[in-house]
């Protein structure tokens, strides 16, 4: 009886050992994205997956985002989208509208849940002579340190899906990430920033001395100290059917982790009144 108990115990132990070895020999079956921090750079690395004949996407993406740099807070991005002043200097600018109307507010909230923005045309609003929705969503992406994915809906049967890497604030990594993403999508691009991209050229027309960050003096790297509306975009775009554009947008949102699963509907702050000018509660509108 004693020998039988030892034998059963030994078999159970071997069974557990075999199960342990089986799991660790096939990590791809349960591997999750890993996150490491080094030198102020947050590295998000996803495991490689096997390509399948029926899959549109054959590989997963790895990307990095700068951590130790000037960024707005999500709270301030929301505040200026309502026309309220930001708590952190430099978040908004009177020369760059961010205040959203009711329709834009709905699209902004949907974009946070979906991981990418859908906008009609360029999002241009004649009253503001700019695109407040696009500006606000890019600022949100900067606050979260993520790429900015936007689907521009056309009226010709084709849309344009645009991915902007600039909120990552690591220009030295953009070209490699561009190549990886193009290979990932396996679709011909409409535009690639690498075809004509030069060094950082800060848009001085959008610099407001009253709103720029204090750290902009000297020879500091603008990607460390400037607000996103003063930095150039770095985009890759595809001309694509709407259904395909949404499908690709969802895939990229998942890969770049831009989906806010717990994002709630925007709540209107107190003392915000509708109006046509800044005297009616508008800042950065």
TORLOBA-241673 format. One record per residue: y negated, z negated, x negated of N, C-alpha, C in turn. Coordinates in steps of 0.02 Angstrom, whole numbers, plus 32768, in hexadecimal, padded with zeros to 4 digits. Example, Ala and Ser with C-alpha at 12.3 -4.5 7.8 and 13.67 -1.06 7.14 Angstrom:
<sites>
811C7E7A7D6C80E17E7A7D9980A57E7A7D6C80707E9E7D7E80357E9B7D547FFE7E767D7B
</sites>
This chain:
<sites>
803C80007FD78000800080007FC180007FD57FC27FD97F9E7F897FD67F717F7C801A7F527FB2803D7F3D7FAA807F7F1F7F8F80B17F527FA480AB7F917F8C80D87FC57F4280CF7FCF7F2A80927FD17EE280857FD97EBA80A17FA07ED380997F627EB080B47F287EAD80FF7F2B7EE4811E7F427EE681687F467EB481817F7A7EB2815F7FB47E8281747FE77E3A816B7FD07E2C81357FAD7DE981287F927DD6815C7F5F7E07816F7F357DFA81A27F027DEC81E57F217E1381F87F567E0882377F787DC382397F987DAE82007FB77D6B81FE7FD57D3582077FA17D3E81E87F687D0D81EE7F327D0882357F197D4382557F107D43829A7EFA7D2382C87F2D7D2F82B87F6D7D1182E27FA27CC682DE7FA07CAB82A07F967C6282997F927C4682BB7F557C6B82B77F1D7C5582D87EDF7C5483237EE87C88833F7F0A7C8A83887F157C51839E7F417C4283767F757C0A83877FA17BC883867F7B7BBF83537F507B82834F7F277B7B838C7EFB7BB283A17EDB7BB083DB7EAF7BA2841B7ED67BBE84207F137BB3845C7F3B7B6A84637F4D7B4A842C7F617B03842E7F737AD884417F387AE484247EFE7ABA842F7EC57AC884717EA17AFF84917EB17B0B84D37E947AE8850A7EBD7AD384F97EFB7AB385297F267A71850E7F407A4185027F147A0184E47F2A79D985127F5679E485547F5279BB85827F7979C6857A7FC379FF855B7FD77A0D8553801E79E1851F803F79C284F28017799984BF8035795984B2800E794A84DC7FDB791084CF7FB078CF84D37FD678A184A87FC6785F84A67FE5782A84B57FB177ED84C77FC777B784D37F9677AA84947F6E779E849C7F2E778E84637F03774584647EF07728842A7EE776E184247ED876D983F97E9A76B684147E6876A883EE7E2B765F83F37E1B764583C17DF875FE83C17DE575F983BE7D9A75D083EB7D7D75C783ED7D35758184057D25755C83DC7D00751983EF7CEA74EA84007D2274F083DC7D5B74C383E97D9374D684257DBC751084437DB07527847D7DD57564846A7DFD756284757E3E759C84667E6875C784A57E6B7604849F7E55763284D87E52766484D17E8B766685037EB6769685047EED76C7853C7EE07705852A7ED27738855A7EBF776F855B7EF2777D85967F0D77B2859D7F3D77EF85B97F1B782C85A67F31786985C17F147871860B7F227890862F7EF4789F86757EFF78D7867C7F3278D286AE7F5C790786BA7F8D792686FF7F81796487077F97798687467F8D796A877B7FBE796487B87FA6794D87EE7FD0798688057FFD79758817803B79A68832806979908877807F79C088A0809379B088E580A5798288E980E1798788B9810F796088BB814C791E8897814779138873811178D6884A810B789C887380F27861886A81127825888C80FC780B886C80BC7815882A80B477FD8804807B783887F0804F78358801800F786F87F77FE4786987BB7FB5782D87A27FA9782587697F7C77F387387F9977F286FB7F7F77C186C97F93778A86C57F5E775186A97F72771686A97F47770A86647F2876F086657EEB76DA86287EC9768F862F7EBD766A85F97EC6762185FE7EBD760785BB7EA575CA85BC7E8D75A885817E747563857C7E93754985407E97750585367EB074E285027E8674A2850C7E77747D84DD7E4E746D849E7E75747984657E55746F84247E75742C84047E61741F83FF7E2173E483DC7E0973A8840B7E07738B84167E41735184427E467329842F7E8472EF844E7E8C72C784407EC772E684647F0372F3843F7F38730A845B7F7772E984357FB172DE84557FE972C58431802372FD8407804172EC83D8806B731F83B48090732C83D880D2736783CE80EE737783EE812E734883D4816473378394816173098377819272C5839A819072AC83A88154726B83CA814E726E8412816672A68434815972AE8478817272AB847881BE72CA844781DD72C88442822672828431823E726084068219721C83F1822D71EC842D822E71EC845581F971BC848C81F771D084C48227721184C6823A722584F7826C720984E682B171F484A782BA71D3849182F77187849282F0716F84A282B5712784A182AA710C845E829271398431827F712583F08266711F83F2821A70F383C981FC70ED83C881B2712C83AA8192713F83C68159717883AC81347166836C810F719683428103718B830680DC71898314809171AE8348807D71B1835A80367183839580287156838B7FFA712583BE7FEA714683FE7FD0712F84387FEA714984787FD3717C8496800271938471803471C6848B806171AD84C78088717084C280A1715384F980C97113851380AA70FC854980C670BD856780AE709A858780EA7059858080EB7033859F8122703685EB811F7048860680E5704E864E80DF7092866A80F070C3863D80FD71078651810C711D862F814D711C86528185712C863281C57175861C81CC717F85E081E771C285C581F271CC85AC8239719785A6825F719C858982A271C085BA82D171F285A082F5721C85CA831F720885C58368721085FD838C720785FB83D4724A85E983F5724C85E88437728885D1845A72C585FD844C72BB863E844C72F3866C843F730C866583F772DD866083C872F18658838273138616837672FF85E2839B731F85A18394736985A483A6737985C883DB73BE85CF83F073E785F383BA73CB8629839E73EE864F836A73F78625832A73C585FC831B73C785D082E17400859D82E87405857F8322743B854E832F747F856F832D748485AB834974C485CF834874D885E1830174A785F382D774B68607829274D385CC826B74BC8590827874D685558255751F854A82667532855682A47577854B82B975A5858482A2758B85C182A175B385FC828F75B686088244758385F08220758185FB81D8755B863981C37542865F81F37518869881E274E886A6821C74AF86C3820C747A86D0823D74818715825B7478871A829C7475875B82BE742F876482D97410879C82C773CA87A782DA73C187F082EC739687FD831C7387884283307358886282FE736D889A82E1734488BC82AF7337888F827372F9888E825D72E78866822272D3881F823572CF8811827672B787CF828C726C87C9828B72498801828172008802827C71E187EE82BF71AF87C182BC718987AD82F8714087BF82ED712787EB831670E38806830B70AE87D0830E70B8879D833970868768833E707D874382FD70B1873F82D570AF871B829670AD8749825A70B4878B826770B387BD823170E787AD81FB7120879482107156878281E271948774820C71C7875981EC7207874B820E72158700820871FB86D682347204868E822F724D8678823072768699825972BD8686825E72E18692821C72D586CB81FE72F486DB81BD72DC86AB8188729B869B8188727F866C8158729D8626815F72A3860F819D72BE85CC81A9730785C78196732E85FB81A6737585F88195738085FC8149735786238127735D862580DE734B85E180BF731985C080DC7307857D80C4733F854B80D173608552810A73988526811973D1853180E773DE857080D77412858080A574008563806173C08565805073AA8548801173B584FC801173A584DC804973AE8494804E73F884818047742484AB805F746C849C805C748D84B9801D746784E17FF6748284FD7FB974B985307FC674AE855D7FF774E0858E800A74C285D3800F74ED8606800E74D5864A801674B98652805C748F868480657470869280A6748E86D380C174B386CF80F774D58709811574B2871A8156749C8758815D7477876E8198749187B181B1749D87B681F274B087F582117474880F823774578846821D741D8866823D7437889A826E742C888E82AF744688BA82E3741888F782EC7434893282E5740D896F82EE7415898C833473F089C0834273F589E1838474118A27837E74318A368345744E8A78833A749A8A77833B74B78A3E834B74FF8A38834A751A8A19830A74EE8A1282D8750289F3829974D589B7828A74F28983827074CD8947825C74CE8942821074A7891481F674A6890781AD74B688BD81A174EB88B1817C74FE886D816874E38861812274BB882D811A7499881E80DB74AE87D980C274C087D6808274D087968062749E878C8029747A8755802C744787447FFA745F87097FD1746587137F8F747E86DF7F61744786B07F4A740886C07F5573D1869A7F3773D2864F7F4673E886387F8273E985EF7F8D741885C97F5E744785EB7F3D747285C97F0D744B85B67ECE741485DB7EC073E785CD7E88740985D07E44743A85FD7E3C745B86087DFC745C86537DEE742286707DDB741E86B97DD3744E86D57D9F746186AB7D6D748E86C37D3A74D586CF7D5574E486B57D90752786BE7DAD752886F27DE474EE870D7DF774EA87387E31751287797E2A750E87997DF0752F87DA7DE8757B87D37DEC7596879F7DCE75DE87957DD175F487857E1975CD875C7E3B75DC874B7E8075D787897EAC75A687B37E9E759E87F27EC375DD881D7EBC75F588257E7F7631884D7E73766E88307E98767587EE7E9476AD87CD7EB576AB87D67F00766F87D07F1C766887D57F657674881C7F7D765C884D7F58766788937F6B76B288A37F6976D4888A7F36771C88947F32773F886F7F6B772688357F7C7741880D7FB3773C88327FF577028850800276F788728042771A88B68045772288D7800D7744891880097723894B803776E18949803A76BA89798062768189958037766F89D48041763789F0801B75F589CF802F75CD89BE7FFE758D899B800B755589CC801A752489B5804074E889DB804C74B689D0801474B489937FFB748589817FC674A1894A7F9B7495894E7F5974A889197F2A746B89087EFF745B88C97EFA742188B37ED4742888C57E8A746688C67E71747188D47E29745C891B7E16745689477E487442898C7E3973FB89927E2173D189627E35738A89667E22736A89227E17739388EE7E0C737888AB7E05735C889F7DC0731F88827DC072FE886F7D8172FB88247D7C72D6880B7D4B72CD87C37D4372A687A77D7E72A787667D84728587457DBC723B87577DBC7223876E7DF571DD877E7DFC71C387587E3871A387217E2B718B86F67E617156871A7E89715C87167ECB712D87377EF870EE870D7EFD70BB87207ED7707D86F97ED7705886FE7F19706587317F41704387387F81705787007FB1709086E07FA370A886AA7FCF709C86657FB1707886637F7A706986237F5A702B86057F79703285CA7F956FFA85A57FB36FEF85677F886FB585637F686FA8852C7F3A6FB084E77F5B6FA584E47F9C6FAA84A37FBE6FF184907FCD702084C07FC8706484B27FDE709984BB7FA8708784D67F6F70B984E17F3B70CF84A07F1C710B849F7F01712584617EE3710084517EA370FD84117E9370D883FB7E5970F784127E18713884207E1A715C842F7DDC715484777DC57128849E7DE4712484E47DD570FE84F37D9470DF84C17D7670B684CC7D3B70E284D87CFD70C484F27CC870E684FA7C88711985337C89714A852C7C5D717C85617C5571BD85507C7971BB85297CAD71F785167CD0721785517CF47258854E7CFB727E85827D1E726A85817D68725285BA7D83723E85BA7DCA727885AB7DF972B685B97DE372F085AA7E0D72FD855E7E1172DE85397DE472E384F07DE572AC84D07E0F727184F07E10723684CD7E2A721384EE7E657221852D7E7371FC85507EA77220854C7EEB71FA854A7F22721885507F64723685957F6E7265859B7F9B728C85D87FA1726186147FB6722B86087FDD720286407FF371D8865E7FBA71D8863D7F7F71B7865A7F4571E8867B7F147228867A7F26725B86987EFB727586D97F19728887087EEF72A087497F0972E687427F2672F5876E7F557339876F7F6F736787947F3E73A787887F4573DA87AE7F20741087BE7F53740E87FB7F6D7437880A7FA7746A88417F9B749E883D7FC374D088737FCA74D58880801574D788C0802874D988CF8070750A8906807F7522890580BD754F893980D6753389558117753789968120752989B58161756B89B98186756F899B81C275B0898D81DE75AC898A822B75E4899A824B75E88992829475E2894882A675C7893A82E175B988F482F275F788C882F2762C88DF8310766988B78312768388A882CC768188DB82A1769788D2825C766688A58236762688AD824575F48883822475FC883A8234760A882B8274761687E58287765687CA8267768987F4826476C887DE824676BE87CF81FB769A87FB81D8768D87F08191765F87B38188762E87AC81B47601877281B07628873181B77658872F81E5768186F381EE76AB86E481B176C88718819376F2870F815876C886F5811E768D87138114766286FD80DD764986B680E9763986A681287621866381387657862F812776958641813476CC8613812576D4860C80DA76D0864480B576D98642806D76A1861C804A766486278061762A86078041761985C38060764285AD8090763A856B80AE75F5856080CC75DD859180F2759B858D8111759D8574815975D88567817375DF855181B975D3850681BD75A684F281EA759984AB81F775BE8498823775FA8480822F7624847182697604843C829675DE840E827875C183D7829F757783E182AE7560841D82A57519842A82B3750B842182FD74D783FB830C74C583EE8352748984198365747C841D83A47443844383BD7402842283A673D3844C839273938432837A7370840A83B0735483D1839B733083A783C972E583AB83BB72C083B883EE727883C083E77258837D83D57231837A839E720F833C838C71D9832A83BE71C382ED83BC718C82D883E8714A82F883D3711F8301840370DA831983F870D8836083DC7108838A83ED710583D183DB70F283F8841970B98419841670A0843F8450709E848A844070AE84B4847070A984FC846470608510845C705485428434701085598429700E859784006FD585B783FC6FCE85F683D86FB585EB83916F9B85B183816F8185A8833E6F92856283246F7D855482E76F91851782C56F7384D982E56F3F84DF830C6F2184A5832B6F4C848A83646F7E84B183796FAB849C83AE6FED848283916FEA845F835A70268440833F704E846C8311702E849D82F2705384CB82C8704884C0827E707E84BF8258707984BE820F70AD84EF81F57099851F81CD70C7855081B470E5857B81EC70BB858B821E70D585B3825670C985FC824A
</sites>
